[in-house]
Amino acid sequence: MARVSDVRHVLVLPDRDAAEEVAEALGERFGVDEEPRLVRDALAGEDDAEDAQWLVVLRDETGRLDPGELNEFAAEWEGWREEP
């Protein structure tokens, strides 16, 4: 029986528009079938919603996505891949 791991990648983006574009482009670029989850991440001590970062949370149970490629991909939208 194959063991399924709970591997997740978190891409940090500067705004909601970038996060939505990244979520859509993941399927085209990497063949991701599952819809990534978008999460608003308010910066500590910030009251202004404009200062929120957006996270794109992507499950990768098979471990087929390369972390370096995901980091370069997120950088196209001025983002990065958060190390676990």
Buried (B, 14 or more C-beta within 10 A) or exposed (E): EEEEEEBBBBBBBEBBEBBBBBBEBBEEEBEBEEEBEBEEBEEEEEEEEEEBBBBBBBBBEEEEBEEEEBBEBBEEBEBBBBEE
